[in-house]
Amino acid sequence: MSIFGDLNLGGEGVKTQEDRVTDAGGKYISETGKYDVIVKKAYMDISTSGALCFNMTVQTEDEKEMSITEYISNAKKEVFYTDKKDGTKKYMPSYVRMKNVDFLLTKKLQETPRTEKKLIKVWNTEARKEVPTEKDMLVEWVGKPLTILVTKTKEFKQTKNADGVYVDTDEVKTLAVVDFYVDAVTNKTQNEISGNQEPLIYTKWLEKHPSDFVRDRTNGKGKAATPSGAPAPAPTADEIFG
């Protein structure tokens, strides 16, 4: 059975939130900028709690790499959450982003990407090195070109407290964040391609993000708790475009 076999899509009435952003961990790509990359590795995985995520390793022409992990569901395999403000169901941003990336790489509109069981070298904590491990490989992603818009971001490190809630610590970290995935040729998002629109997201993003730009999430902000299993907090439109 496919890794997506028991995924709960929420039925009708789940609202899609397009062109949102979420965090991604940088390996070598660490500065703000537009990066043309090739997908070197891509697979689905499951956390110890049961949440699904997609993982990518992408590489630029000059061999700068970035490892990306985005959780598309909660522990119940639900790819949606209930908005506390209006009570509506909405798709998790990373589930929408996974579908966007799948479209940009395959030019197909499908609920979930196609996967195949393959042996892939992944990091093993116990062995402290990459070892061949069977994973659900995103076979139609590997080797394809993609453009990512990355912002260098400073924020508080988090830890899980006794109640299982992630809370900010006093320690600050700097990481690379993928704000948007766009088509490698047209620089358009999936929405812009589908709507036959100009690449406005890409153009506006470049105007607001010079190479020395750093998004500071710690400046003037107190610590905040994020309930475990909730969608990861993402930069708002104001954070991205000011």
C-alpha positions as CSV (number, residue, x, y, z in Angstrom):
1,M,0.0,0.0,0.0
2,S,1.2,3.5,-0.8
3,I,2.5,5.6,2.1
4,F,-0.5,7.9,1.3
5,G,-3.0,5.1,1.6
6,D,-4.5,6.1,5.0
7,L,-4.1,9.9,4.5
8,N,-7.2,11.8,5.7
9,L,-7.9,14.6,3.2
10,G,-10.8,15.9,5.2
11,G,-13.5,15.5,2.5
12,E,-15.3,18.5,1.0
13,G,-15.1,21.9,2.4
14,V,-11.4,22.0,3.3
15,K,-10.0,25.3,2.2
16,T,-6.7,25.5,0.4
17,Q,-4.2,28.2,1.5
18,E,-1.9,28.9,-1.4
19,D,1.5,30.5,-1.6
20,R,2.3,30.2,2.1
21,V,5.7,29.5,3.6
22,T,7.2,27.2,6.0
23,D,10.6,26.4,7.5
24,A,13.4,24.3,5.9
25,G,16.8,23.4,7.2
26,G,19.8,24.7,5.2
27,K,22.9,22.5,4.7
28,Y,25.1,24.7,2.5
29,I,22.6,27.2,1.1
30,S,22.4,29.7,3.9
31,E,22.1,33.2,2.5
32,T,19.0,35.1,1.2
33,G,18.5,34.7,-2.6
34,K,17.0,32.9,-5.6
35,Y,18.6,29.5,-6.2
36,D,18.2,27.4,-9.3
37,V,18.5,23.8,-8.1
38,I,18.2,20.1,-9.2
39,V,16.4,17.7,-6.9
40,K,19.0,15.1,-6.0
41,K,17.0,13.1,-3.5
42,A,13.3,13.1,-2.6
43,Y,11.2,10.8,-0.4
44,M,8.3,10.6,2.0
45,D,8.8,9.6,5.6
46,I,6.9,9.2,8.9
47,S,7.8,10.6,12.3
48,T,7.7,8.5,15.4
49,S,4.4,10.1,16.2
50,G,3.0,9.1,12.8
51,A,3.1,12.5,11.0
52,L,4.0,12.4,7.3
53,C,6.7,14.6,5.7
54,F,8.4,15.0,2.4
55,N,12.2,15.3,2.3
56,M,14.3,16.8,-0.5
57,T,18.0,17.4,-1.0
58,V,18.5,20.0,-3.7
59,Q,21.7,21.2,-5.3
60,T,22.8,24.2,-7.2
61,E,25.1,24.1,-10.3
62,D,28.1,25.1,-8.0
63,E,27.1,22.2,-5.7
64,K,25.6,24.1,-2.8
65,E,23.1,21.9,-1.2
66,M,20.0,22.3,1.0
67,S,18.1,19.6,2.9
68,I,14.4,20.3,3.2
69,T,11.8,18.6,5.4
70,E,8.2,19.7,5.5
71,Y,5.5,17.9,7.5
72,I,2.2,17.6,5.6
73,S,0.1,15.9,8.2
74,N,-0.4,15.6,11.9
75,A,0.0,12.3,13.9
76,K,-3.5,11.2,12.8
77,K,-2.5,11.5,9.1
78,E,-4.8,14.5,8.7
79,V,-3.6,17.1,6.2
80,F,-6.0,19.7,7.5
81,Y,-6.6,21.7,10.7
82,T,-9.5,23.7,12.1
83,D,-9.0,27.5,12.1
84,K,-9.7,28.7,15.6
85,K,-10.8,32.1,14.2
86,D,-13.7,31.0,12.0
87,G,-14.0,27.2,12.6
88,T,-13.3,26.2,9.0
89,K,-11.1,23.4,7.9
90,K,-8.0,24.4,6.1
91,Y,-5.2,22.4,4.4
92,M,-1.9,22.5,6.2
93,P,0.5,24.8,4.3
94,S,3.1,22.1,3.7
95,Y,0.5,19.7,2.2
96,V,-0.4,22.5,-0.3
97,R,3.3,23.1,-0.9
98,M,4.0,19.5,-1.6
99,K,1.2,19.5,-4.2
100,N,2.7,22.7,-5.7
101,V,6.2,21.2,-5.9
102,D,4.7,18.0,-7.5
103,F,3.0,20.1,-10.1
104,L,6.1,22.2,-10.8
105,L,8.2,19.1,-11.3
106,T,5.8,16.8,-13.0
107,K,3.2,19.2,-14.6
108,K,0.5,16.9,-13.2
109,L,-2.4,17.8,-10.9
110,Q,-2.7,14.9,-8.5
111,E,-3.8,14.6,-4.8
112,T,-0.5,12.9,-3.8
113,P,2.8,12.4,-5.7
114,R,3.8,9.0,-7.1
115,T,6.1,7.0,-4.8
116,E,8.0,3.7,-5.1
117,K,9.8,1.7,-2.4
118,K,13.6,2.3,-3.0
119,L,16.8,2.0,-1.0
120,I,18.0,5.5,-0.4
121,K,21.0,6.7,1.6
122,V,19.7,8.6,4.5
123,W,21.3,9.8,7.8
124,N,21.2,7.2,10.5
125,T,21.6,8.7,14.0
126,E,22.9,5.5,15.6
127,A,25.4,4.8,12.8
128,R,26.2,8.6,12.6
129,K,26.4,8.3,8.8
130,E,24.2,7.8,5.8
131,V,23.1,4.2,5.3
132,P,20.9,2.6,2.6
133,T,17.4,2.6,3.9
134,E,14.1,1.7,2.3
135,K,12.0,4.8,1.8
136,D,9.0,5.8,-0.3
137,M,10.9,7.6,-3.0
138,L,9.3,10.5,-4.9
139,V,10.3,9.0,-8.2
140,E,9.0,11.8,-10.5
141,W,10.9,14.5,-8.5
142,V,14.4,13.3,-8.7
143,G,16.6,14.9,-11.3
144,K,14.1,17.7,-12.1
145,P,15.0,21.4,-12.0
146,L,13.3,23.8,-9.5
147,T,13.8,27.4,-8.3
148,I,13.6,28.2,-4.6
149,L,13.4,31.6,-3.0
150,V,15.3,31.4,0.3
151,T,15.4,33.8,3.2
152,K,18.1,33.8,5.9
153,T,16.1,33.8,9.2
154,K,17.0,34.3,12.8
155,E,14.7,32.9,15.5
156,F,14.6,31.3,18.9
157,K,15.4,27.6,19.2
158,Q,12.6,25.5,20.6
159,T,12.3,22.6,23.0
160,K,9.5,20.4,24.1
161,N,8.3,20.9,27.7
162,A,6.8,18.4,30.1
163,D,3.3,18.9,28.5
164,G,4.6,18.0,25.0
165,V,4.4,21.6,23.9
166,Y,7.1,23.3,21.9
167,V,8.3,26.5,23.6
168,D,11.0,29.0,22.8
169,T,14.3,29.0,24.6
170,D,16.7,31.9,25.1
171,E,19.1,30.5,22.5
172,V,18.9,32.0,19.0
173,K,19.6,30.1,15.8
174,T,20.0,31.1,12.1
175,L,18.6,29.0,9.4
176,A,17.5,29.1,5.8
177,V,13.8,29.3,5.0
178,V,12.2,28.4,1.7
179,D,9.6,31.2,1.2
180,F,8.4,29.9,-2.3
181,Y,9.0,27.2,-4.8
182,V,8.7,28.4,-8.4
183,D,9.0,27.0,-11.9
184,A,12.6,26.8,-13.1
185,V,11.8,28.3,-16.5
186,T,9.0,30.8,-16.0
187,N,9.7,31.7,-12.3
188,K,5.9,31.3,-11.7
189,T,4.1,29.6,-8.8
190,Q,1.6,26.8,-9.5
191,N,-1.2,29.3,-9.1
192,E,0.3,31.7,-11.6
193,I,0.9,29.0,-14.1
194,S,-2.7,27.7,-13.7
195,G,-4.1,31.2,-13.9
196,N,-1.9,32.2,-16.9
197,Q,-0.6,35.1,-14.8
198,E,2.7,36.9,-14.7
199,P,5.4,35.9,-12.1
200,L,4.4,38.5,-9.6
201,I,5.4,36.6,-6.5
202,Y,8.9,36.1,-7.8
203,T,9.3,39.7,-9.0
204,K,7.9,41.2,-5.7
205,W,10.0,38.8,-3.6
206,L,13.2,39.8,-5.3
207,E,12.4,43.5,-4.8
208,K,12.1,43.0,-1.0
209,H,15.0,40.5,-0.5
210,P,18.5,41.7,-1.3
211,S,21.3,39.2,-0.7
212,D,22.1,40.7,2.7
213,F,18.5,40.5,4.0
214,V,17.9,38.7,7.3
215,R,14.4,38.1,8.7
216,D,14.6,38.6,12.4
217,R,11.8,36.8,14.3
218,T,13.4,37.5,17.7
219,N,13.5,41.3,17.5
220,G,11.0,42.8,19.9
221,K,9.2,39.4,20.3
222,G,8.6,37.4,23.5
223,K,8.7,33.7,23.7
224,A,5.6,31.8,22.3
225,A,4.5,28.3,22.7
226,T,3.4,26.1,19.7
227,P,1.1,23.2,20.5
228,S,2.7,19.9,19.4
229,G,1.1,18.7,16.1
230,A,-0.2,22.1,15.0
231,P,1.0,23.5,11.7
232,A,4.4,25.0,12.0
233,P,4.3,28.8,12.3
234,A,5.1,30.4,8.9
235,P,6.3,33.9,8.0
236,T,3.3,36.1,7.2
237,A,2.8,38.1,4.1
238,D,3.9,41.2,6.1
239,E,7.1,39.4,7.1
240,I,7.8,38.5,3.5
241,F,6.7,41.6,1.6
242,G,6.6,44.2,4.3
